[in-house]
Structures are given as C-alpha cells and as structure tokens.
Amino acid sequence: MSAKSRRPPEGRAPRRLVVAAFAAALVVTVVNWLLAHWWILAVVGALTVLAGCGRLHHRRQEARWEAVRAQSLRYGLSQLDALHHSRFEDAVRDLMRRDGCQDASRVGGGGDLGADVKATDPYGRRWVIQCKHRRSGLAGSAVGTPDPQVLNGTARQVHGADVAVIVTNGRVTAPAVAFAEQQRLHVVDRHTLGVWASGSRPLWELLRAIPPPRKPTSLS
C-alpha cells in the first residue's frame, strides 16, 4: 500500500477539530451560565432532596400501616370455610406474616411437591406448610394419611424445612395424626386453626415439640 493511500482523506482532520472546538465552547458556555445562575442548581437540588425525602417518608408510612394491619389480622372459621382453596393458602401466608415471618410466601400450585406456604420465623426456623381446605369444614372429606406422607417425603429433603405442617379447616383421620407424630410433622386441625386465626399468638406457641431456634433473637 502506498503512502498516499494510507493518508486520511483531506478535510476529515479539520472537521474533527471544528467539532471538538464547538463541543468545548458549548461546555464552557453551559458552565459559565450555570455559575452565573447558581441559584437554579440550588433550587433543583433542594427539590430533588425534598422529593427523595417524600418518597422515603411515604414508604415508611406504608410499612408502618402494613405492620399495623398485619398485627390486627383475624379470621373466623366461617370466613376461612368460605374461601377458595388458593385464598385459603393466602390467608395462611398472611397469618404467618402476622406472626413475624416477613418472607412468608404462597408457593402452592401444580408441582408444588407438598408445599403451599413457606416462611422463616423470627427464630430462623424454616416452615413448610401444606394447606388442605374443605369448603364444608368438618362435614368435608377428612385429611388422610397420603397427605402427610407426601409432606414427609418433600418438606425436609426438598424444601429444607425445620418445621413441616399440615393446616386444614376440616377433619384429620386418626391414622394421619399418628403418622404425623411418628414423622415429627405437625397437624393444625380445625380447632387449632380457629385459635390461631382468631387470636394473636404465633403458631409456634400453639404447637408442641417445635425445634429450638436456629439463631438468637430479641424474642428468645
């Protein structure tokens, strides 16, 4: 390749210099204008700070009201009976949140492998809850042994549960209760559910043989 062919096209370098000079002049002009009108920057900065403080205050207020609503959450058994099964799972999740499980979430659905609600209590224990809703309450079909068997096979091995629970607004058969006790599962039957949902005591105060806390807290 000849030296002539390696040279940049004539006029390109001067154009770049002109663009650079124009950009520099524009920057200088803007800076000088801002220096001359510094109060505009002060006003914009103050408005930005005020807007940020307003958003932060709003979020804090929302968090406070959410905490108040959660603390006063109550359900009667007739209310729970009337729910769709998915809304029943939502109610169990919300009760766990009321008890201080901030990460409580509903995960029920196809392929949930026995877990409808998961939560971590203030003591660091992981809860996995299987919900069995009966529209007819005690008159509905009883929760049998297959349900705790499914939970027993997945709660600890798959979901990492410290506490595995079956919650129902209906009946539980005696063999299902016996199997749950043998496998260190917890059954929240209609009576226990009624006490939990209509009061303010956390679920772990209503159940026996709960594992010890994983971590020390102000509650322990």
C-alpha atoms as an extended CHARMM CRD file, in Angstrom:
* protein
*
       220  EXT
         1         1  MET       CA              0.0000000000        0.0000000000        0.0000000000  PROA      1               0.0000000000
         2         2  SER       CA              1.4560000000        3.4000000000       -0.9650000000  PROA      2               0.0000000000
         3         3  ALA       CA              1.9810000000        6.2790000000        1.4460000000  PROA      3               0.0000000000
         4         4  LYS       CA             -0.6480000000        8.2050000000       -0.4780000000  PROA      4               0.0000000000
         5         5  SER       CA             -3.2950000000        5.5320000000        0.1150000000  PROA      5               0.0000000000
         6         6  ARG       CA             -2.5090000000        5.4750000000        3.8850000000  PROA      6               0.0000000000
         7         7  ARG       CA             -3.1580000000        9.1950000000        4.3200000000  PROA      7               0.0000000000
         8         8  PRO       CA             -6.5780000000       10.0980000000        5.7730000000  PROA      8               0.0000000000
         9         9  PRO       CA             -8.9710000000       11.8210000000        3.3720000000  PROA      9               0.0000000000
        10        10  GLU       CA             -8.3240000000       15.5160000000        3.1110000000  PROA      10              0.0000000000
        11        11  GLY       CA            -10.6680000000       17.6250000000        5.2320000000  PROA      11              0.0000000000
        12        12  ARG       CA            -11.5020000000       14.9170000000        7.8210000000  PROA      12              0.0000000000
        13        13  ALA       CA             -8.9990000000       16.1350000000       10.4380000000  PROA      13              0.0000000000
        14        14  PRO       CA            -10.0730000000       19.7850000000       10.1740000000  PROA      14              0.0000000000
        15        15  ARG       CA            -13.7160000000       18.7490000000       10.6260000000  PROA      15              0.0000000000
        16        16  ARG       CA            -12.8400000000       16.8490000000       13.7890000000  PROA      16              0.0000000000
        17        17  LEU       CA            -11.0320000000       19.8760000000       15.1450000000  PROA      17              0.0000000000
        18        18  VAL       CA            -14.0330000000       22.0650000000       14.4210000000  PROA      18              0.0000000000
        19        19  VAL       CA            -16.4040000000       19.6290000000       16.1940000000  PROA      19              0.0000000000
        20        20  ALA       CA            -14.0760000000       19.3750000000       19.2000000000  PROA      20              0.0000000000
        21        21  ALA       CA            -13.7380000000       23.1490000000       19.4140000000  PROA      21              0.0000000000
        22        22  PHE       CA            -17.5110000000       23.5690000000       19.1950000000  PROA      22              0.0000000000
        23        23  ALA       CA            -18.0840000000       20.9850000000       21.9250000000  PROA      23              0.0000000000
        24        24  ALA       CA            -15.5150000000       22.6430000000       24.1910000000  PROA      24              0.0000000000
        25        25  ALA       CA            -17.0630000000       26.0610000000       23.6020000000  PROA      25              0.0000000000
        26        26  LEU       CA            -20.5140000000       24.6580000000       24.3820000000  PROA      26              0.0000000000
        27        27  VAL       CA            -19.2980000000       23.1290000000       27.6450000000  PROA      27              0.0000000000
        28        28  VAL       CA            -17.6450000000       26.3880000000       28.6560000000  PROA      28              0.0000000000
        29        29  THR       CA            -20.8200000000       28.3230000000       27.8300000000  PROA      29              0.0000000000
        30        30  VAL       CA            -23.0130000000       25.9820000000       29.8610000000  PROA      30              0.0000000000
        31        31  VAL       CA            -20.6230000000       26.0370000000       32.8360000000  PROA      31              0.0000000000
        32        32  ASN       CA            -20.4300000000       29.8410000000       32.7560000000  PROA      32              0.0000000000
        33        33  TRP       CA            -24.2320000000       30.0770000000       32.5650000000  PROA      33              0.0000000000
        34        34  LEU       CA            -24.6560000000       27.7290000000       35.4990000000  PROA      34              0.0000000000
        35        35  LEU       CA            -22.0950000000       29.6670000000       37.5240000000  PROA      35              0.0000000000
        36        36  ALA       CA            -23.9650000000       32.8520000000       36.7720000000  PROA      36              0.0000000000
        37        37  HSD       CA            -27.2830000000       31.2320000000       37.6990000000  PROA      37              0.0000000000
        38        38  TRP       CA            -26.1130000000       29.0420000000       40.6000000000  PROA      38              0.0000000000
        39        39  TRP       CA            -29.4100000000       29.5020000000       42.4020000000  PROA      39              0.0000000000
        40        40  ILE       CA            -31.1140000000       27.3170000000       39.7770000000  PROA      40              0.0000000000
        41        41  LEU       CA            -28.8310000000       24.4370000000       40.7190000000  PROA      41              0.0000000000
        42        42  ALA       CA            -29.6140000000       25.0730000000       44.3800000000  PROA      42              0.0000000000
        43        43  VAL       CA            -33.3580000000       25.0200000000       43.7320000000  PROA      43              0.0000000000
        44        44  VAL       CA            -33.1420000000       21.8440000000       41.6310000000  PROA      44              0.0000000000
        45        45  GLY       CA            -31.0050000000       20.1700000000       44.2820000000  PROA      45              0.0000000000
        46        46  ALA       CA            -33.3880000000       21.1690000000       47.0570000000  PROA      46              0.0000000000
        47        47  LEU       CA            -36.4060000000       19.9140000000       45.0900000000  PROA      47              0.0000000000
        48        48  THR       CA            -34.6310000000       16.6110000000       44.4320000000  PROA      48              0.0000000000
        49        49  VAL       CA            -33.8260000000       16.1710000000       48.1140000000  PROA      49              0.0000000000
        50        50  LEU       CA            -37.3970000000       17.0210000000       49.1000000000  PROA      50              0.0000000000
        51        51  ALA       CA            -38.8040000000       14.5730000000       46.5650000000  PROA      51              0.0000000000
        52        52  GLY       CA            -36.4890000000       11.8480000000       47.8300000000  PROA      52              0.0000000000
        53        53  CYS       CA            -37.4460000000       12.5500000000       51.4430000000  PROA      53              0.0000000000
        54        54  GLY       CA            -41.1170000000       12.4930000000       50.4760000000  PROA      54              0.0000000000
        55        55  ARG       CA            -40.7990000000        9.0910000000       48.8100000000  PROA      55              0.0000000000
        56        56  LEU       CA            -38.8580000000        7.7070000000       51.7780000000  PROA      56              0.0000000000
        57        57  HSD       CA            -41.4580000000        9.0200000000       54.2260000000  PROA      57              0.0000000000
        58        58  HSD       CA            -44.2650000000        7.5200000000       52.1440000000  PROA      58              0.0000000000
        59        59  ARG       CA            -42.5770000000        4.1270000000       52.0810000000  PROA      59              0.0000000000
        60        60  ARG       CA            -42.0110000000        4.2150000000       55.8330000000  PROA      60              0.0000000000
        61        61  GLN       CA            -45.6330000000        5.1520000000       56.4340000000  PROA      61              0.0000000000
        62        62  GLU       CA            -46.7830000000        2.3090000000       54.1860000000  PROA      62              0.0000000000
        63        63  ALA       CA            -44.5430000000       -0.1100000000       56.0730000000  PROA      63              0.0000000000
        64        64  ARG       CA            -45.9330000000        1.0930000000       59.4150000000  PROA      64              0.0000000000
        65        65  TRP       CA            -49.5410000000        0.7520000000       58.2570000000  PROA      65              0.0000000000
        66        66  GLU       CA            -48.8080000000       -2.6910000000       56.8210000000  PROA      66              0.0000000000
        67        67  ALA       CA            -47.3640000000       -3.7460000000       60.1750000000  PROA      67              0.0000000000
        68        68  VAL       CA            -50.4480000000       -2.4210000000       61.9630000000  PROA      68              0.0000000000
        69        69  ARG       CA            -52.7710000000       -4.2380000000       59.5650000000  PROA      69              0.0000000000
        70        70  ALA       CA            -50.7930000000       -7.4560000000       59.9590000000  PROA      70              0.0000000000
        71        71  GLN       CA            -50.8390000000       -7.2650000000       63.7600000000  PROA      71              0.0000000000
        72        72  SER       CA            -54.6290000000       -6.9220000000       63.7910000000  PROA      72              0.0000000000
        73        73  LEU       CA            -55.2790000000       -9.6810000000       61.2410000000  PROA      73              0.0000000000
        74        74  ARG       CA            -58.0190000000      -12.0480000000       62.3760000000  PROA      74              0.0000000000
        75        75  TYR       CA            -60.0920000000      -14.7390000000       60.6760000000  PROA      75              0.0000000000
        76        76  GLY       CA            -63.1340000000      -16.6040000000       61.8540000000  PROA      76              0.0000000000
        77        77  LEU       CA            -63.5830000000      -20.2300000000       60.8480000000  PROA      77              0.0000000000
        78        78  SER       CA            -66.6830000000      -19.3630000000       58.8360000000  PROA      78              0.0000000000
        79        79  GLN       CA            -64.6000000000      -16.8580000000       56.8560000000  PROA      79              0.0000000000
        80        80  LEU       CA            -61.9410000000      -19.4730000000       56.1680000000  PROA      80              0.0000000000
        81        81  ASP       CA            -64.5520000000      -22.0650000000       55.1580000000  PROA      81              0.0000000000
        82        82  ALA       CA            -65.9500000000      -19.6900000000       52.5290000000  PROA      82              0.0000000000
        83        83  LEU       CA            -62.5950000000      -19.0860000000       50.8410000000  PROA      83              0.0000000000
        84        84  HSD       CA            -61.4090000000      -20.6180000000       47.5970000000  PROA      84              0.0000000000
        85        85  HSD       CA            -58.5640000000      -23.0330000000       48.2940000000  PROA      85              0.0000000000
        86        86  SER       CA            -55.9850000000      -20.6340000000       46.8240000000  PROA      86              0.0000000000
        87        87  ARG       CA            -57.3030000000      -17.7870000000       49.0010000000  PROA      87              0.0000000000
        88        88  PHE       CA            -57.0810000000      -20.1440000000       51.9810000000  PROA      88              0.0000000000
        89        89  GLU       CA            -53.3800000000      -20.5250000000       51.2110000000  PROA      89              0.0000000000
        90        90  ASP       CA            -53.1180000000      -16.7260000000       51.0440000000  PROA      90              0.0000000000
        91        91  ALA       CA            -54.7640000000      -16.4960000000       54.4690000000  PROA      91              0.0000000000
        92        92  VAL       CA            -52.2710000000      -18.9540000000       55.9630000000  PROA      92              0.0000000000
        93        93  ARG       CA            -49.4120000000      -16.9530000000       54.4180000000  PROA      93              0.0000000000
        94        94  ASP       CA            -50.8010000000      -13.7160000000       55.8710000000  PROA      94              0.0000000000
        95        95  LEU       CA            -51.1560000000      -15.2640000000       59.3190000000  PROA      95              0.0000000000
        96        96  MET       CA            -47.5070000000      -16.3040000000       59.1980000000  PROA      96              0.0000000000
        97        97  ARG       CA            -46.5950000000      -12.7470000000       58.2540000000  PROA      97              0.0000000000
        98        98  ARG       CA            -48.6720000000      -11.5110000000       61.1720000000  PROA      98              0.0000000000
        99        99  ASP       CA            -46.5920000000      -13.7640000000       63.4090000000  PROA      99              0.0000000000
       100       100  GLY       CA            -43.3920000000      -12.0790000000       62.2160000000  PROA      100             0.0000000000
       101       101  CYS       CA            -42.3950000000      -14.2330000000       59.2250000000  PROA      101             0.0000000000
       102       102  GLN       CA            -41.5820000000      -11.4030000000       56.8560000000  PROA      102             0.0000000000
       103       103  ASP       CA            -40.6460000000      -13.6480000000       53.9420000000  PROA      103             0.0000000000
       104       104  ALA       CA            -43.8010000000      -15.7970000000       54.0880000000  PROA      104             0.0000000000
       105       105  SER       CA            -44.9370000000      -16.6320000000       50.5680000000  PROA      105             0.0000000000
       106       106  ARG       CA            -47.5170000000      -18.8040000000       48.8790000000  PROA      106             0.0000000000
       107       107  VAL       CA            -45.9340000000      -21.3130000000       46.5150000000  PROA      107             0.0000000000
       108       108  GLY       CA            -48.8440000000      -23.7180000000       46.0850000000  PROA      108             0.0000000000
       109       109  GLY       CA            -49.8600000000      -24.8460000000       42.6350000000  PROA      109             0.0000000000
       110       110  GLY       CA            -49.0890000000      -27.5390000000       40.1480000000  PROA      110             0.0000000000
       111       111  GLY       CA            -45.8520000000      -29.3050000000       41.0260000000  PROA      111             0.0000000000
       112       112  ASP       CA            -45.5490000000      -27.6850000000       44.4520000000  PROA      112             0.0000000000
       113       113  LEU       CA            -44.3170000000      -31.0070000000       45.9090000000  PROA      113             0.0000000000
       114       114  GLY       CA            -46.4220000000      -30.6840000000       49.0260000000  PROA      114             0.0000000000
       115       115  ALA       CA            -45.5060000000      -27.0730000000       49.8830000000  PROA      115             0.0000000000
       116       116  ASP       CA            -48.2190000000      -24.4150000000       49.7150000000  PROA      116             0.0000000000
       117       117  VAL       CA            -46.6730000000      -21.8220000000       52.0330000000  PROA      117             0.0000000000
       118       118  LYS       CA            -43.0490000000      -21.2680000000       53.0290000000  PROA      118             0.0000000000
       119       119  ALA       CA            -41.8220000000      -18.9380000000       55.7540000000  PROA      119             0.0000000000
       120       120  THR       CA            -38.9050000000      -18.2090000000       58.0730000000  PROA      120             0.0000000000
       121       121  ASP       CA            -39.8910000000      -17.3220000000       61.6180000000  PROA      121             0.0000000000
       122       122  PRO       CA            -38.0720000000      -14.7200000000       63.7630000000  PROA      122             0.0000000000
       123       123  TYR       CA            -36.0120000000      -17.5320000000       65.3010000000  PROA      123             0.0000000000
       124       124  GLY       CA            -34.5640000000      -18.5590000000       61.9380000000  PROA      124             0.0000000000
       125       125  ARG       CA            -36.6190000000      -21.7380000000       61.5670000000  PROA      125             0.0000000000
       126       126  ARG       CA            -37.8410000000      -22.6320000000       58.0830000000  PROA      126             0.0000000000
       127       127  TRP       CA            -41.5410000000      -23.5450000000       57.8910000000  PROA      127             0.0000000000
       128       128  VAL       CA            -43.1040000000      -25.5490000000       55.0870000000  PROA      128             0.0000000000
       129       129  ILE       CA            -46.8890000000      -25.7160000000       55.2310000000  PROA      129             0.0000000000
       130       130  GLN       CA            -49.2960000000      -27.8770000000       53.2680000000  PROA      130             0.0000000000
       131       131  CYS       CA            -52.8260000000      -26.4570000000       53.1890000000  PROA      131             0.0000000000
       132       132  LYS       CA            -55.9140000000      -28.6530000000       52.9400000000  PROA      132             0.0000000000
       133       133  HSD       CA            -59.0560000000      -26.5830000000       52.5500000000  PROA      133             0.0000000000
       134       134  ARG       CA            -62.5280000000      -28.0600000000       52.9120000000  PROA      134             0.0000000000
       135       135  ARG       CA            -65.4080000000      -25.8640000000       51.7730000000  PROA      135             0.0000000000
       136       136  SER       CA            -67.7610000000      -27.8180000000       54.0730000000  PROA      136             0.0000000000
       137       137  GLY       CA            -65.4350000000      -27.6410000000       57.0680000000  PROA      137             0.0000000000
       138       138  LEU       CA            -65.9350000000      -30.5960000000       59.3870000000  PROA      138             0.0000000000
       139       139  ALA       CA            -68.5240000000      -32.0360000000       57.0130000000  PROA      139             0.0000000000
       140       140  GLY       CA            -65.9620000000      -32.2660000000       54.2350000000  PROA      140             0.0000000000
       141       141  SER       CA            -63.6800000000      -35.1910000000       53.4940000000  PROA      141             0.0000000000
       142       142  ALA       CA            -61.0490000000      -35.8720000000       56.1400000000  PROA      142             0.0000000000
       143       143  VAL       CA            -57.3500000000      -35.3850000000       55.5560000000  PROA      143             0.0000000000
       144       144  GLY       CA            -55.9290000000      -38.8980000000       55.3280000000  PROA      144             0.0000000000
       145       145  THR       CA            -52.5070000000      -40.4930000000       55.6130000000  PROA      145             0.0000000000
       146       146  PRO       CA            -51.4390000000      -39.8690000000       51.9760000000  PROA      146             0.0000000000
       147       147  ASP       CA            -51.2380000000      -36.1190000000       52.5950000000  PROA      147             0.0000000000
       148       148  PRO       CA            -48.7260000000      -36.2230000000       55.4730000000  PROA      148             0.0000000000
       149       149  GLN       CA            -46.8470000000      -38.9220000000       53.5720000000  PROA      149             0.0000000000
       150       150  VAL       CA            -46.3180000000      -36.5140000000       50.6620000000  PROA      150             0.0000000000
       151       151  LEU       CA            -45.2470000000      -33.7460000000       53.0280000000  PROA      151             0.0000000000
       152       152  ASN       CA            -42.9020000000      -36.0820000000       54.8710000000  PROA      152             0.0000000000
       153       153  GLY       CA            -41.2170000000      -37.0440000000       51.6210000000  PROA      153             0.0000000000
       154       154  THR       CA            -40.5200000000      -33.4920000000       50.4560000000  PROA      154             0.0000000000
       155       155  ALA       CA            -40.6370000000      -30.9700000000       53.3110000000  PROA      155             0.0000000000
       156       156  ARG       CA            -37.1370000000      -31.5580000000       54.6690000000  PROA      156             0.0000000000
       157       157  GLN       CA            -35.3840000000      -33.2300000000       51.7590000000  PROA      157             0.0000000000
       158       158  VAL       CA            -36.6720000000      -30.9040000000       49.0090000000  PROA      158             0.0000000000
       159       159  HSD       CA            -37.7320000000      -27.7040000000       50.7720000000  PROA      159             0.0000000000
       160       160  GLY       CA            -35.2690000000      -27.6690000000       53.6860000000  PROA      160             0.0000000000
       161       161  ALA       CA            -37.9430000000      -27.4460000000       56.3660000000  PROA      161             0.0000000000
       162       162  ASP       CA            -37.2100000000      -27.2300000000       60.0670000000  PROA      162             0.0000000000
       163       163  VAL       CA            -40.9390000000      -27.3550000000       60.7810000000  PROA      163             0.0000000000
       164       164  ALA       CA            -43.3340000000      -29.2360000000       58.4740000000  PROA      164             0.0000000000
       165       165  VAL       CA            -47.0360000000      -28.5540000000       58.9960000000  PROA      165             0.0000000000
       166       166  ILE       CA            -50.3990000000      -29.5830000000       57.5750000000  PROA      166             0.0000000000
       167       167  VAL       CA            -53.1310000000      -26.9870000000       58.0800000000  PROA      167             0.0000000000
       168       168  THR       CA            -56.7810000000      -27.7810000000       57.4910000000  PROA      168             0.0000000000
       169       169  ASN       CA            -60.1390000000      -26.2700000000       58.3210000000  PROA      169             0.0000000000
       170       170  GLY       CA            -61.6060000000      -29.7600000000       58.2840000000  PROA      170             0.0000000000
       171       171  ARG       CA            -61.0170000000      -33.1470000000       59.9050000000  PROA      171             0.0000000000
       172       172  VAL       CA            -57.8830000000      -35.2890000000       60.1120000000  PROA      172             0.0000000000
       173       173  THR       CA            -58.0750000000      -39.0720000000       60.4100000000  PROA      173             0.0000000000
       174       174  ALA       CA            -56.5340000000      -40.7880000000       63.4190000000  PROA      174             0.0000000000
       175       175  PRO       CA            -54.0380000000      -42.7410000000       61.2370000000  PROA      175             0.0000000000
       176       176  ALA       CA            -52.9240000000      -39.4680000000       59.6250000000  PROA      176             0.0000000000
       177       177  VAL       CA            -52.3700000000      -37.8960000000       63.0540000000  PROA      177             0.0000000000
       178       178  ALA       CA            -50.4540000000      -40.9570000000       64.2260000000  PROA      178             0.0000000000
       179       179  PHE       CA            -48.2440000000      -40.9430000000       61.1250000000  PROA      179             0.0000000000
       180       180  ALA       CA            -47.5570000000      -37.2080000000       61.5300000000  PROA      180             0.0000000000
       181       181  GLU       CA            -46.4810000000      -37.7110000000       65.1420000000  PROA      181             0.0000000000
       182       182  GLN       CA            -44.1930000000      -40.5930000000       64.1740000000  PROA      182             0.0000000000
       183       183  GLN       CA            -42.5060000000      -38.4970000000       61.4750000000  PROA      183             0.0000000000
       184       184  ARG       CA            -42.2640000000      -35.2670000000       63.5340000000  PROA      184             0.0000000000
       185       185  LEU       CA            -44.8310000000      -33.4920000000       61.3870000000  PROA      185             0.0000000000
       186       186  HSD       CA            -47.2690000000      -31.0050000000       62.8890000000  PROA      186             0.0000000000
       187       187  VAL       CA            -51.0210000000      -31.0520000000       62.2920000000  PROA      187             0.0000000000
       188       188  VAL       CA            -53.0640000000      -27.8750000000       62.6370000000  PROA      188             0.0000000000
       189       189  ASP       CA            -56.6300000000      -29.1550000000       62.7440000000  PROA      189             0.0000000000
       190       190  ARG       CA            -59.7980000000      -27.0820000000       62.7130000000  PROA      190             0.0000000000
       191       191  HSD       CA            -59.6940000000      -26.3580000000       66.4420000000  PROA      191             0.0000000000
       192       192  THR       CA            -56.0530000000      -25.2230000000       66.4410000000  PROA      192             0.0000000000
       193       193  LEU       CA            -56.6300000000      -23.2410000000       63.2640000000  PROA      193             0.0000000000
       194       194  GLY       CA            -59.5430000000      -21.4370000000       64.8890000000  PROA      194             0.0000000000
       195       195  VAL       CA            -57.4090000000      -20.4600000000       67.9000000000  PROA      195             0.0000000000
       196       196  TRP       CA            -54.5320000000      -19.3320000000       65.6840000000  PROA      196             0.0000000000
       197       197  ALA       CA            -56.5780000000      -17.3920000000       63.1360000000  PROA      197             0.0000000000
       198       198  SER       CA            -58.8280000000      -15.5860000000       65.6210000000  PROA      198             0.0000000000
       199       199  GLY       CA            -56.1230000000      -14.6490000000       68.1130000000  PROA      199             0.0000000000
       200       200  SER       CA            -52.7150000000      -13.0560000000       68.1440000000  PROA      200             0.0000000000
       201       201  ARG       CA            -50.4930000000      -15.9100000000       69.3550000000  PROA      201             0.0000000000
       202       202  PRO       CA            -47.9490000000      -17.1580000000       66.8170000000  PROA      202             0.0000000000
       203       203  LEU       CA            -48.3780000000      -20.6860000000       65.5650000000  PROA      203             0.0000000000
       204       204  TRP       CA            -45.2160000000      -21.9630000000       67.2520000000  PROA      204             0.0000000000
       205       205  GLU       CA            -46.7590000000      -21.1710000000       70.6400000000  PROA      205             0.0000000000
       206       206  LEU       CA            -49.7070000000      -23.4320000000       69.8410000000  PROA      206             0.0000000000
       207       207  LEU       CA            -47.7420000000      -26.4630000000       68.6570000000  PROA      207             0.0000000000
       208       208  ARG       CA            -45.7030000000      -28.9050000000       70.7000000000  PROA      208             0.0000000000
       209       209  ALA       CA            -42.1670000000      -30.1760000000       70.1100000000  PROA      209             0.0000000000
       210       210  ILE       CA            -41.0940000000      -27.2870000000       67.8740000000  PROA      210             0.0000000000
       211       211  PRO       CA            -37.3450000000      -27.3750000000       67.0710000000  PROA      211             0.0000000000
       212       212  PRO       CA            -35.1870000000      -24.9150000000       69.0290000000  PROA      212             0.0000000000
       213       213  PRO       CA            -34.3080000000      -21.5600000000       67.4580000000  PROA      213             0.0000000000
       214       214  ARG       CA            -31.6000000000      -21.5420000000       64.8010000000  PROA      214             0.0000000000
       215       215  LYS       CA            -30.3580000000      -18.1120000000       65.8880000000  PROA      215             0.0000000000
       216       216  PRO       CA            -30.6850000000      -15.8950000000       68.9670000000  PROA      216             0.0000000000
       217       217  THR       CA            -33.1320000000      -13.0110000000       68.6430000000  PROA      217             0.0000000000
       218       218  SER       CA            -34.6760000000      -10.3850000000       70.8690000000  PROA      218             0.0000000000
       219       219  LEU       CA            -37.6230000000      -12.7850000000       71.2190000000  PROA      219             0.0000000000
       220       220  SER       CA            -35.5410000000      -15.6850000000       72.5250000000  PROA      220             0.0000000000
